[in-house]
Amino acid sequence: MLRLKVILTAIPLALLFSAADARQLNEGDSVVGGSLGLGVGWGGVTVGGSFERGMIDDIATNINLSAGITGIYTNYTYSSTWSVSHTFVGAMVNLNYYTPDLGQLQPYGGLTVGYNLINVESGYAGSYGSGITGGGQIGTRYYFSDTLALNVRLGFPITSLGLDYRF
């Protein structure tokens, strides 16, 4: 019985996930998204968002350049002895790879620079402070349709899973 439930669930999901091919992020296209992630370096759950716009088509074979803004917020309490809130807001530049061979996947990688606002409260003896920081990310979008994608991003200061809307 359990096997039948798994099969009946898997078939509609497979049809949903195979419904679209990834479209490259062309010059003038925009993507906005929201995400949940892990607090890199601190722990805790992050809530974030981003806006990205296609800037230059075909800077290399099958590679487009995009730029945008991104941000996260984390509030983490460690064992009731100290807590930290971490806000990051920054600019990002990504190289987006596209080819029909990847189907719904659109991988990307890039750099981020921005400002960390860190507030540590209660009994923490460490020396973390706010300031300008840089980082990078690699990730991929998995398109459910021409406009909606699951976005998985690994990097610093942002590691997240979210939904992106392309317009």
C-alpha positions as CSV (number, residue, x, y, z in Angstrom):
1,M,0.0,0.0,0.0
2,L,2.8,2.4,0.9
3,R,4.5,1.7,-2.5
4,L,1.3,2.6,-4.3
5,K,1.0,5.9,-2.4
6,V,4.6,6.7,-3.3
7,I,4.0,6.0,-7.0
8,L,0.7,8.0,-7.1
9,T,2.6,10.9,-5.5
10,A,5.7,10.6,-7.7
11,I,3.9,10.6,-11.1
12,P,2.2,14.1,-10.7
13,L,5.4,15.5,-9.2
14,A,7.4,14.2,-12.2
15,L,4.9,15.7,-14.6
16,L,5.1,19.1,-12.8
17,F,8.9,19.1,-12.7
18,S,9.2,18.2,-16.4
19,A,6.7,20.8,-17.6
20,A,9.3,23.5,-18.6
21,D,12.7,24.0,-19.9
22,A,15.1,26.5,-18.3
23,R,15.3,29.7,-20.1
24,Q,18.5,31.7,-19.9
25,L,18.4,34.9,-17.9
26,N,18.6,37.3,-20.8
27,E,19.5,41.0,-20.8
28,G,16.5,42.8,-19.4
29,D,14.9,39.8,-17.7
30,S,14.4,40.0,-13.9
31,V,14.1,37.5,-11.1
32,V,12.8,38.2,-7.6
33,G,12.8,35.6,-4.8
34,G,12.4,34.7,-1.2
35,S,14.3,32.1,0.7
36,L,15.0,30.2,4.0
37,G,18.5,29.1,4.8
38,L,21.1,28.4,7.4
39,G,23.0,31.1,9.3
40,V,26.5,30.6,7.9
41,G,29.0,31.1,10.8
42,W,26.2,31.6,13.4
43,G,23.6,28.8,13.0
44,G,19.9,29.5,13.1
45,V,17.5,29.9,10.3
46,T,17.8,32.8,7.9
47,V,15.0,34.6,6.0
48,G,16.1,36.3,2.8
49,G,15.3,37.9,-0.5
50,S,16.9,38.9,-3.7
51,F,16.4,40.8,-6.9
52,E,18.5,40.0,-10.0
53,R,18.5,41.4,-13.5
54,G,20.1,40.1,-16.7
55,M,22.7,42.6,-17.8
56,I,24.8,41.1,-20.7
57,D,24.0,38.2,-23.0
58,D,26.6,35.7,-24.2
59,I,29.7,37.1,-22.5
60,A,31.0,33.6,-23.3
61,T,29.4,30.6,-25.0
62,N,26.1,29.9,-23.1
63,I,27.0,32.3,-20.3
64,N,25.1,35.5,-19.4
65,L,25.9,38.1,-16.8
66,S,23.4,39.3,-14.2
67,A,23.5,41.7,-11.2
68,G,21.3,42.4,-8.3
69,I,20.8,42.9,-4.6
70,T,20.4,40.3,-1.9
71,G,19.8,40.2,1.9
72,I,19.3,37.9,4.9
73,Y,18.3,38.1,8.5
74,T,19.1,35.6,11.3
75,N,18.4,35.7,15.0
76,Y,20.0,32.9,16.9
77,T,20.1,32.1,20.6
78,Y,22.8,29.8,21.9
79,S,21.8,27.7,24.9
80,S,20.0,30.6,26.6
81,T,23.4,32.3,27.4
82,W,23.8,34.6,24.5
83,S,22.1,35.6,21.3
84,V,23.1,37.2,18.0
85,S,21.1,38.9,15.2
86,H,22.8,39.1,11.9
87,T,21.6,41.2,8.9
88,F,23.4,41.2,5.6
89,V,22.5,43.4,2.6
90,G,24.7,43.4,-0.5
91,A,25.1,43.5,-4.2
92,M,25.8,40.4,-6.3
93,V,27.1,39.6,-9.7
94,N,26.4,36.2,-11.2
95,L,27.4,34.2,-14.3
96,N,24.4,32.1,-15.4
97,Y,25.0,29.0,-17.6
98,Y,22.3,27.7,-19.9
99,T,22.1,24.8,-22.4
100,P,19.1,22.8,-23.5
101,D,21.0,19.6,-22.3
102,L,20.3,20.6,-18.7
103,G,16.5,20.8,-19.2
104,Q,15.0,22.7,-16.3
105,L,18.3,23.5,-14.5
106,Q,20.0,26.8,-14.8
107,P,23.3,26.8,-12.8
108,Y,25.0,30.0,-11.7
109,G,28.0,31.3,-9.7
110,G,29.1,34.7,-8.6
111,L,30.4,37.1,-6.1
112,T,28.7,39.2,-3.4
113,V,29.8,42.3,-1.5
114,G,27.9,44.0,1.2
115,Y,27.5,45.1,4.8
116,N,27.1,42.8,7.8
117,L,25.2,44.2,10.8
118,I,25.9,42.0,13.8
119,N,24.4,42.5,17.2
120,V,25.5,40.1,20.0
121,E,23.8,40.2,23.4
122,S,24.3,38.5,26.7
123,G,27.4,36.7,28.0
124,Y,29.3,36.2,24.7
125,A,33.1,36.8,25.0
126,G,33.9,36.7,21.3
127,S,34.9,39.7,19.1
128,Y,32.5,39.8,16.2
129,G,31.6,43.1,14.7
130,S,29.7,44.7,11.9
131,G,31.4,45.8,8.7
132,I,31.8,45.4,5.0
133,T,32.3,41.8,3.8
134,G,32.5,39.8,0.6
135,G,31.6,36.3,-0.4
136,G,30.5,34.1,-3.2
137,Q,27.9,31.6,-4.2
138,I,27.2,28.7,-6.5
139,G,23.7,27.5,-7.1
140,T,21.0,26.4,-9.5
141,R,17.5,27.3,-10.4
142,Y,15.1,24.4,-11.2
143,Y,12.2,25.8,-13.3
144,F,8.7,24.4,-12.7
145,S,7.4,26.7,-15.4
146,D,8.6,29.6,-17.6
147,T,8.4,31.9,-14.6
148,L,8.7,29.9,-11.3
149,A,11.8,28.2,-10.1
150,L,13.2,26.5,-7.0
151,N,16.6,28.2,-6.1
152,V,19.3,26.4,-4.2
153,R,22.3,28.6,-3.2
154,L,25.4,27.5,-1.4
155,G,27.8,30.2,-0.3
156,F,28.9,32.8,2.2
157,P,27.2,34.8,3.7
158,I,24.1,33.2,2.1
159,T,23.2,29.5,1.9
160,S,19.5,29.1,1.1
161,L,16.6,27.3,-0.5
162,G,13.9,29.4,-2.0
163,L,11.4,30.2,-4.8
164,D,12.2,32.7,-7.6
165,Y,9.8,34.4,-9.9
166,R,11.0,35.5,-13.3
167,F,9.4,38.4,-15.2
